Amino acid sequence: MTPSLTIQQEAFSPQEPVQETFKAQEEAMVPPQALVAKRFVIQVASFQDKKRADVVVEELNKKGDAPMIETKDLGEKGIWYRVYVGGFETKDQAQGLLDIVKKDYPGSFIKQL
């Protein structure tokens, strides 16, 4: 005798949970204009050695900055690891942080995205 399988179907009403999920996602979304508005960053350093870039990132993290590394292939010059901080709408806003960053990293400069 072959065992039989009984499947019970439950009533499924996805409207409420789905609507709540979409609402939560919409509230968490960053408007596109906010992403575009961050047009300036400060380039703190650039290295061909990723370990050196990681050291700078650690130093900046300890100071409360939120650094990021961009990997850039410069062809014959090789791969470089650029360390950035900030994200500003205007160059004037970036200048305030640049003045502080330059105390420890004198080669820092503002870069327009």
Secondary structure, DSSP 8 states (H G I E B T S, - for coil): --------------HHHHHHHHHHHHHH---HHHHHH--EEEEEEEESSHHHHHHHHHHHHHTT---EEEEEE-GGG-EEEEEEEEEESSHHHHHHHHHHHTTT-TT-EEEE-
